[in-house]
Amino acid sequence: MPATPRSRRERPAKPALTRAGIVAVAVEILRAEGLQKVTMRRLAQELDTGPASLYVYVRNTAELHAAVLDELLGTLPPAPADGGWRERLEQVLVGYTTLLLEHPSLARSALTSWPSGPHYLDLIETLLGLLDEGGVPRERAAWGVDLLLQRATATAAEHAGEVSREDWDSLGRALGQVTERTHPHIAAASGLLLSGAPGARVSWAFQALINGIERTAVPDPHD
């Protein structure tokens, strides 16, 4: 016997759409299937609605990805309470980089679509506070935060594309085979260019940037 048609009025009401609910589902899809699946169409399917309904809450996919990143930033621990301001600043930046390295495609998206949610603002506030604690002039800290976050994001975004071991080895061989006659500086530094553990290089990069931010004056806007 054919099933008796069910009235729409008897079906349970769907939960009302909210921006927070949309972003929460997007985070679930990201963790389960990757950023490439975090699309308006995929979200609409998961939420049992039409894609057009989502644009009331999120303007486009880029804004959605930025909101997803901001949601993930809420999982970062607060700045360490112990240690000098430089060490604590570096630890916050390494934590941010580590989070992005877990989702390198999201980091690549963040290079062009910056988040602007509450957790991202909290991150900026933390960085500015630590730089202020170190006596870094406010104008240098303001420009420096942008530089530090760009470095963290670019480091993680670099891993969005797969680099084969063969490509890495080929680069190492190419650097090792140059001659002092044609490339004297590369020849002298060939053993150093690719040296060091990844974590050590990330740490060194942040230390170098922090030192530079502290010592480099911002141009006078009237010059």
C-alpha positions, 0 to 999 in steps of 0.5 A: 500500500502506498504511504499516506501523504504527511501534511506539512503542518505535522512536520516538526518546525526547523530551527530558525536560522542564525548567523551563529548557527550557520557558522557552527555548522560550517566549522563542523563541515570544515573539520569533517570534509575540509574548507573546499566543502564549506560552500553556501550550497553545502551549508544549505543542504546541511541546514535543509534550506535554500542557499538564498536564505543564507545570504541574509546572514552571510554576504558571500563565501569569503565572509563565511570563511572569515567567520569560520576562522574567527570561530576557531580563534575562540579556541586559542588559550589566553596569553601566558601569564609567566615570562617576559613580554617577548616570550609571551608574544611569541607564544601567542603568535606560534599558537595562532600559526599552529591553529592555521597550520591545522587548516592551511586552506583557511589560512590561504583564504585569510590572506585576502579575507580578514576576519573581523569578529570578536575573537580576532579583535581579542587576538589583536588586543592581546598582541597590542597589549604585549607590545605596549608592555614592552614599551613599543611605541603605539604607532610601531605596535599598530603597524607591527601587529599587521606584519606579525599576523601576515607572517603567521598567516602566510606561513600556514598558507604556504602549506595549503599546496602540497610540496613533494619530497622530490621538489624539496630534494631537487631544490637542495641539490640545486643549491648544493651544486652552484659554483662560487664563480656564478653564485658565490653567496649561495655557495657560501650559504648552501648548507644554511639556506634549508637548515633548521627545524620548522619550529625553530625557523618559525620562532626565529622569524617572529623574534626577528620581526618583534626586534625589528618592530621595536627598533624601526620608526614609523614614517612621519605622515607629514614627510 
